[in-house]
Amino acid sequence: MENANKNSVLIIDDEPSNIVTLHHMLNPDYTIYGVTDGLAGLTAAKTKNPSLILLDILMPDMDGFEVLSQLKNTKETRDIPVILITRLDNDEAEEKGLLLGADDYLQKPFNSIIVKLRVQNVLKIAKRNGREKSEFLSRMNHEMLSPMNTIIGSVQTAMKYDCSDKIISCLNRINDASLHLVKMIENVLNISGERNIFSITESTFSIHELIDFVQSRINPDLIKTKHILTLDISPAIPETLIGDEKRISQVLVHLLSNAIKFSPEKSDISFGAYIHADDDGTIILRFEITDEGIGISYEHQKDIFDLFEQVDGGIARKYSGIGVGLPLSKNLANMMGGDIWVESEIGKGAKFYFTCKTKR
């Protein structure tokens, strides 16, 4: 069985013999993918998401420099380290590659030891940089959480005393802003890995208890905005299932919170739970959240699932947030064998679908 923890290497080289040679040198330490032209390499980089790319410079139609430029200017691939492969032996070519974002060079003909060491070194540097960024985010956000919790506690204590309506109004605004900022900080902690967001833990849970918990989390916002929530829970769903109750709840709370956030007060929000597929003990649940909000244009419907992307600057300023909830939710859905997608039109609300695998 293939080791899922192995790093993967994508080789882009128009000479199949070079791909075979590099495969022999790097196998079995890495999962190897190979393509023989630049366009196929760009597609493979997006679909395979390799740990590292070995990229030949001299190729017909689209040379390595052009491929490298497109890789580094594409969101999905710009952070993948690239080692250029070349027979060229001049400073100008090396300088051009480094300026475009290459991490290292490999000279033909290949030396097996050099190939292995350069691949190892580039991957180690990439891993260390990622870990350092994660640790920095974690430390920074913990430092921010501590004073924010003090502010929230102090404000809530002050609100218990007799104060003028004006002071109470100011305290309420401080409290709401502080709670919102804490949620944003916690989202960044999730991204940094501090909260281990990408772990899935399965256990037996009750579908109705899960939905009751989700309702309890969003009820304060529902009451405040006077939204009307309609539930439709399919009786075909077994009362008890096996899955990650915590992560399913986390996704549902975010989707429903968004529906409240982006919908006018007193409008309708519907929440449905159904069986999407039932096969040999595996049940795929499908949740549907529909709102009457501002809607999302077709061209922006993919952008909202990209980390830190928001549909519109004016909308971001009006509704606030840093745009991490939907990407995190989509990642969780994928980890649970499901997905999240949306159907929407500007001014006509939105309908979000969330699927995840569970077991009987």
Secondary structure, 3 states (H helix, E strand, C coil): CCCCCCCEEEEECCCHHHHHHHHHHHCCCCEEEEECCHHHHHHHHHHHCCCEEEEECCCCCCCHHHHHHHHHCCCCCCCCCEEEEECCCCHHHHHHHHHHCCCEEEECCCCHHHHHHHHHHHHHHHHHHHHHHHHHHHHHHHHHHHHHHHHHHHHHHHCCCCCCHHHHHHHHHHHHHHHHHHHHHHHHHHHHCCCCCCCCCCEEEEHHHHHHHHHHHHHHHHHHHCCEEEEEECCCCCCEEEECHHHHHHHHHHHHHHHHHCCCCCCEEEEEEEEEEEECCEEEEEEEEEECCCCCCHHHCCHHHCCCCCCCHHHHHHHCCCCCHHHHHHHHHHHCCCEEEEEECCCCCEEEEEEEEEEC
